[in-house]
Amino acid sequence: MIPVIISGGSGTRLWPVSRKACPKQFSKILDESLFVKTYKRLQPLGNPWVITTEALKVLTEKSLKEIGQSAERVIYEPFAMNTAPAIALLCKNFEMSGQSEEVVGVFPADHYIPDASLFHQHVRAAEEIAKSGQIVTLGIKPTLPSTGYGYIELQGKGVGGIEGLCAIGFREKPALEKAIEFLEKGNFVWNAGMFIFKVSTLIAEFKKHMPELWQAIEDLEVDHSNLKEIYSKCPSQSIDYGIMEKLESHTCVPCSFSWSDIGSWDALVNLNGDFEGEKIQVEATNNALAGMKDKTYAFIGVDDLVVIDTEDALVVAKKGETEKVKNVVDQLSKAGSQKVKDHNFEIRPWGQYRILNDTEYYKSKVITVDPKAQLSYQSHNNRSEHWVVVKGRGEVVLNDEVIPVSYGKHVFIPVGAKHRIRNTSETPLEFIEVQSGSYFGEDDIVRYQDDYART
C-alpha cells in the first residue's frame, strides 16, 4: 500500500508550545516530533508520502532530513484547505502517475500510537478490505465517554479479533450524556480520521458526491503549475462531510491499540506526566508541569493544576479544563497578537534563530547555522549588525571579502553592506547578532543570492 501523512493544523490546542508557524506535529514535546514518529510508524507499510502546505515546507523538509529522507514524495498545497481538497489532490496525483489501482492509507501527522505492530495488523486488515473496492475507516474503541471526538456507529459489536464491520452512521462530537450512551451501547467507535481506499474507488465517489471539486482537480497540470488557481476554485470541506457521510456503504475496522490525538494538555499530561522544569510541591498534590529546562517551579497549597511555560507565554489551568486554551488563542487572535502564530524562535532552511531581546532601539538574536549551510547573500536598508561567533567555525562574506570566523570572532555589518555567513564545518555554527537602527523587521532584507530560491 501507499501510506500518506496528512500534515496541517493551526497549532491552537497545545498553545503556547504549538503555534500556527510550528503546529504540534513538529513540536518536540516528546522525545521526537509526532511527525517523525508517524513517518517511522508508516515506513514498514511502504514508502510514505506527505501532503502538507507551502507554509510548512521548511519544517517538513527539515524533519525528513533528520531521519535521512528526501522530500521527493511530498505534495505541497498552495494554502491550507480542508481534508477533501487535500485527498482529492492526492488521488489526482496518483492517477496521473498510473497508480489508480493502488491502495492508499491516509493518516494524520499528529497522532500518538505506541504499539506500531498492533497498528500495522489493523491497517493490513483494512488494506485487504479496501482491495475489494470498499472505503475503510479505522475507528478507535472508546475507553471513556469523550466529548472531544466524533463517533462512528457500527452494525453490531463484532465477534472479536481484527475485523471489518459495516459503518451505518457518523455522529458529531456529542454532549456528555450522549457520549455515555454511546459507550454503554458498545457499537460506537471514535472517528480517528484514518482512511484506507483504492484510488479509483475514491475518485468515483468524488465524481458522484463532490463533482465541483473533482472537476476543478481534473484540470491539474502534471507539474502542479496551476494548482494555486485550481485550489481557489475548490470548496473547503472535510472528507467526512463531503464523502464519508454520503457513502451507500463503507467498512470500519474497530481498533484496540492505544491511541491519542493529543488534543489537549490534559491528554498529553496523562500520556507523559511532567516535562521540563524542576517541580517542587509544598502541601500541594497532582500538579503537572511543562516548563523551561533551567527554571524551578514551586506549587504551594494548590492541587490539580497544569502549568505550561514558554519564554513568552505562561498558561495555568485546572486539570480537565485545558481544552479551553483554544479560547485564549481566540482572544489573542482578535487582539491581533503575533503570539498565536509565532514563537520567539524561527526555523529556517539553513538553521534557526531565537530572539533574545527586541526593543525600539536594538534587537538581539542567537543564530544557529546547520553544517555546510549558509544564509542568503543579502543587505539591509535600515539596520547595521554586530556578529560574534560563540560556537563552531565558518566564514563571513562581506561585500565580496571572505573572512574566516571561529569562536570569539567579531564582524561588523554596516547598513547597506552585502553579507552572508556560511558554516564550513560538520557541526553547527552559532553566533550572537545585535541589530541597531530604525527598523528590525524580517522584511528589511534585499537578497542577491539564495540557496533556497527565496526573494
PAFI-188355 format. One line per field, with one value per residue (C-alpha): residue number from 1; y, z, x. Coordinates in steps of 0.2 Angstrom, whole numbers, always signed. Layout:
BEGIN
pos = c(NUM,...)
py = c(Y,...)
pz = c(Z,...)
px = c(X,...)
This chain:
BEGIN
pos = c(1,2,3,4,5,6,7,8,9,10,11,12,13,14,15,16,17,18,19,20,21,22,23,24,25,26,27,28,29,30,31,32,33,34,35,36,37,38,39,40,41,42,43,44,45,46,47,48,49,50,51,52,53,54,55,56,57,58,59,60,61,62,63,64,65,66,67,68,69,70,71,72,73,74,75,76,77,78,79,80,81,82,83,84,85,86,87,88,89,90,91,92,93,94,95,96,97,98,99,100,101,102,103,104,105,106,107,108,109,110,111,112,113,114,115,116,117,118,119,120,121,122,123,124,125,126,127,128,129,130,131,132,133,134,135,136,137,138,139,140,141,142,143,144,145,146,147,148,149,150,151,152,153,154,155,156,157,158,159,160,161,162,163,164,165,166,167,168,169,170,171,172,173,174,175,176,177,178,179,180,181,182,183,184,185,186,187,188,189,190,191,192,193,194,195,196,197,198,199,200,201,202,203,204,205,206,207,208,209,210,211,212,213,214,215,216,217,218,219,220,221,222,223,224,225,226,227,228,229,230,231,232,233,234,235,236,237,238,239,240,241,242,243,244,245,246,247,248,249,250,251,252,253,254,255,256,257,258,259,260,261,262,263,264,265,266,267,268,269,270,271,272,273,274,275,276,277,278,279,280,281,282,283,284,285,286,287,288,289,290,291,292,293,294,295,296,297,298,299,300,301,302,303,304,305,306,307,308,309,310,311,312,313,314,315,316,317,318,319,320,321,322,323,324,325,326,327,328,329,330,331,332,333,334,335,336,337,338,339,340,341,342,343,344,345,346,347,348,349,350,351,352,353,354,355,356,357,358,359,360,361,362,363,364,365,366,367,368,369,370,371,372,373,374,375,376,377,378,379,380,381,382,383,384,385,386,387,388,389,390,391,392,393,394,395,396,397,398,399,400,401,402,403,404,405,406,407,408,409,410,411,412,413,414,415,416,417,418,419,420,421,422,423,424,425,426,427,428,429,430,431,432,433,434,435,436,437,438,439,440,441,442,443,444,445,446,447,448,449,450,451,452,453,454,455)
py = c(+0,+18,+26,+45,+58,+72,+86,+103,+111,+128,+124,+130,+115,+114,+133,+140,+126,+123,+138,+141,+143,+127,+116,+102,+88,+97,+102,+91,+89,+71,+63,+67,+76,+67,+70,+59,+46,+45,+43,+30,+20,+20,+15,-4,-2,+6,+22,+36,+51,+68,+81,+97,+116,+128,+137,+121,+117,+121,+111,+96,+95,+98,+84,+72,+77,+72,+54,+53,+55,+67,+77,+69,+61,+77,+86,+104,+113,+132,+136,+127,+119,+105,+87,+84,+95,+88,+70,+74,+82,+66,+55,+65,+64,+45,+44,+54,+43,+27,+21,+21,+4,+6,+5,+21,+24,+42,+46,+62,+68,+72,+55,+45,+26,+17,+0,+0,-19,-19,-4,-12,-28,-17,-7,-23,-30,-13,-14,-32,-25,-9,-20,-26,-9,-3,+13,+9,+19,+14,+18,+18,+8,+21,+19,+34,+44,+58,+73,+78,+66,+62,+44,+31,+19,+1,-13,-24,-26,-39,-56,-52,-51,-39,-37,-25,-20,-11,+8,+14,+32,+47,+56,+74,+77,+73,+80,+70,+61,+55,+50,+39,+31,+28,+19,+9,+3,-4,-2,+15,+20,+36,+43,+45,+52,+37,+31,+16,+15,+11,+27,+23,+19,+36,+45,+38,+44,+62,+62,+57,+67,+82,+84,+103,+99,+84,+95,+108,+95,+86,+101,+99,+100,+87,+99,+107,+124,+128,+121,+138,+143,+126,+127,+144,+136,+121,+121,+119,+104,+89,+72,+66,+79,+78,+60,+48,+53,+51,+33,+20,+8,+8,-3,+2,-8,-6,-4,-10,-2,+13,+29,+48,+63,+73,+86,+95,+97,+85,+72,+75,+75,+59,+52,+58,+66,+80,+88,+100,+111,+107,+105,+107,+104,+111,+105,+103,+87,+81,+96,+94,+104,+108,+121,+128,+117,+128,+135,+130,+130,+129,+124,+129,+124,+121,+104,+98,+112,+111,+124,+127,+139,+146,+161,+172,+165,+156,+145,+140,+129,+116,+98,+94,+112,+113,+112,+130,+135,+137,+151,+160,+159,+166,+181,+184,+182,+195,+207,+204,+196,+188,+175,+165,+162,+164,+159,+170,+157,+153,+138,+142,+131,+135,+133,+143,+159,+164,+182,+186,+204,+215,+234,+250,+254,+236,+218,+203,+185,+169,+161,+143,+138,+120,+110,+115,+128,+146,+161,+171,+185,+200,+218,+229,+246,+251,+242,+238,+222,+215,+197,+187,+169,+158,+141,+132,+139,+146,+161,+178,+186,+205,+215,+200,+199,+182,+182,+166,+166,+155,+156,+174,+182,+198,+205,+222,+223,+242,+247,+243,+231,+214,+200,+182,+168,+150,+135,+126,+113,+97,+104,+118,+136,+148,+167,+181,+195,+213,+224,+243,+255,+262,+246,+227,+218,+202,+211,+223,+210,+213,+196,+194,+175,+162,+143,+141,+152,+165,+183)
pz = c(+0,-1,+16,+16,+30,+30,+39,+43,+58,+66,+82,+94,+105,+113,+113,+118,+114,+97,+86,+68,+62,+71,+74,+86,+74,+73,+91,+100,+115,+117,+113,+95,+85,+81,+63,+64,+75,+62,+47,+56,+61,+42,+34,+37,+27,+12,+7,+15,+5,+14,+9,+18,+14,+7,+24,+32,+19,+29,+44,+34,+24,+39,+49,+34,+33,+52,+48,+32,+20,+5,+0,-17,-10,-3,-11,-6,-6,-10,+5,+19,+14,+22,+20,+5,-7,+0,-3,-20,-25,-18,-29,-44,-42,-40,-55,-66,-61,-66,-49,-49,-43,-28,-10,-1,+18,+24,+42,+52,+56,+75,+82,+95,+93,+104,+98,+80,+77,+83,+72,+57,+59,+59,+44,+34,+38,+32,+16,+12,+13,+3,-12,-14,-18,+0,+8,+25,+41,+57,+72,+90,+103,+116,+133,+141,+136,+127,+121,+111,+96,+83,+83,+70,+73,+68,+64,+78,+90,+81,+87,+92,+83,+69,+58,+47,+52,+42,+47,+47,+53,+59,+74,+79,+95,+107,+124,+139,+141,+123,+124,+140,+130,+115,+127,+135,+119,+113,+95,+93,+90,+89,+72,+71,+53,+46,+29,+18,+0,-18,-28,-42,-29,-20,-37,-42,-25,-28,-45,-38,-22,-25,-44,-42,-33,-44,-60,-53,-48,-65,-73,-63,-73,-71,-63,-52,-60,-60,-43,-34,-47,-45,-26,-27,-35,-23,-9,+8,+15,+26,+18,+32,+26,+8,+5,+20,+27,+9,+5,+2,+12,+20,+32,+48,+57,+76,+83,+100,+100,+112,+103,+106,+95,+109,+108,+124,+138,+149,+136,+135,+153,+155,+142,+148,+165,+168,+155,+158,+173,+191,+201,+220,+229,+246,+253,+235,+225,+207,+198,+181,+173,+156,+159,+155,+157,+169,+179,+196,+199,+216,+219,+237,+243,+226,+218,+201,+191,+174,+171,+153,+152,+137,+135,+130,+137,+153,+155,+172,+171,+181,+176,+165,+158,+147,+131,+134,+129,+112,+120,+125,+107,+100,+112,+106,+88,+90,+98,+83,+94,+84,+98,+90,+75,+80,+94,+99,+88,+69,+60,+43,+29,+34,+53,+66,+76,+93,+98,+115,+116,+105,+109,+99,+98,+96,+93,+98,+92,+94,+77,+73,+56,+51,+45,+27,+26,+23,+24,+8,+2,+7,+14,+25,+22,+40,+52,+55,+63,+75,+74,+87,+84,+100,+93,+78,+63,+46,+35,+33,+15,+17,+1,-8,+5,+13,+32,+41,+58,+74,+92,+98,+81,+79,+62,+60,+46,+41,+34,+16,+16,+6,+18,+22,+34,+29,+40,+33,+46,+50,+67,+70,+70,+82,+84,+93,+82,+88,+77,+79,+68,+64,+59,+63,+53,+44,+28,+28,+18,+0,-7,-20,-20,-10,-10,-6,-20,-8,-14)
px = c(+0,+5,+4,+1,+4,-8,+0,-9,-16,-16,-7,-20,-24,-7,-3,+9,+21,+12,+8,+2,+20,+25,+10,+10,+16,+33,+35,+47,+36,+40,+57,+55,+41,+24,+28,+44,+35,+21,+33,+43,+27,+22,+38,+35,+19,+28,+37,+27,+21,+17,+4,+6,+5,+19,+19,+25,+38,+54,+48,+43,+59,+70,+60,+63,+81,+83,+79,+88,+73,+71,+56,+53,+37,+30,+15,+13,-4,-3,-13,-22,-39,-49,-46,-57,-47,-31,-36,-43,-27,-18,-29,-27,-8,-8,-20,-8,+6,-3,-7,-26,-27,-16,-22,-19,-19,-21,-15,-14,+3,-1,-7,+2,+1,+14,+11,+16,+15,-3,-7,+1,-10,-26,-20,-16,-33,-41,-30,-37,-54,-50,-44,-61,-67,-73,-68,-62,-60,-50,-61,-54,-63,-68,-61,-71,-86,-76,-85,-70,-71,-84,-91,-95,-109,-107,-119,-115,-101,-91,-86,-68,-51,-47,-62,-72,-89,-102,-102,-120,-118,-107,-111,-104,-95,-108,-114,-108,-125,-124,-106,-110,-124,-113,-100,-113,-121,-104,-106,-98,-80,-71,-68,-49,-48,-38,-44,-39,-45,-41,-38,-50,-64,-62,-61,-78,-85,-78,-86,-103,-103,-91,-92,-87,-72,-66,-70,-58,-44,-46,-38,-21,-5,+7,+20,+6,+10,-9,-13,-15,-28,-37,-37,-45,-60,-61,-74,-65,-74,-69,-68,-81,-94,-90,-89,-89,-106,-114,-107,-120,-109,-92,-82,-74,-61,-63,-45,-39,-22,-18,-21,-21,-23,-15,-29,-26,-13,-23,-21,-3,+0,-10,+2,+18,+17,+29,+41,+55,+57,+61,+44,+43,+27,+23,+6,+2,-3,-6,+1,+8,+22,+28,+41,+58,+73,+83,+68,+61,+43,+35,+17,+11,-6,-13,-19,-23,-15,-7,+7,+14,+28,+37,+49,+34,+19,+13,-3,-10,-26,-36,-34,-49,-50,-35,-46,-51,-34,-41,-52,-36,-30,-46,-44,-26,-31,-45,-32,-20,-6,+8,+10,-4,+7,+25,+37,+52,+62,+60,+65,+74,+80,+98,+95,+86,+86,+80,+76,+85,+78,+68,+67,+64,+82,+90,+86,+97,+97,+106,+108,+112,+118,+117,+133,+138,+123,+123,+112,+107,+119,+109,+109,+98,+92,+88,+100,+118,+123,+137,+140,+150,+154,+151,+152,+159,+168,+164,+167,+158,+157,+156,+155,+163,+178,+179,+183,+186,+177,+178,+175,+176,+177,+168,+162,+153,+140,+137,+120,+118,+133,+131,+134,+132,+138,+142,+145,+160,+161,+152,+145,+133,+139,+132,+133,+125,+118,+115,+105,+104,+95,+77,+68,+71,+58,+62,+56,+71,+81,+87,+93,+106,+109,+99,+101,+83,+75,+68,+66)
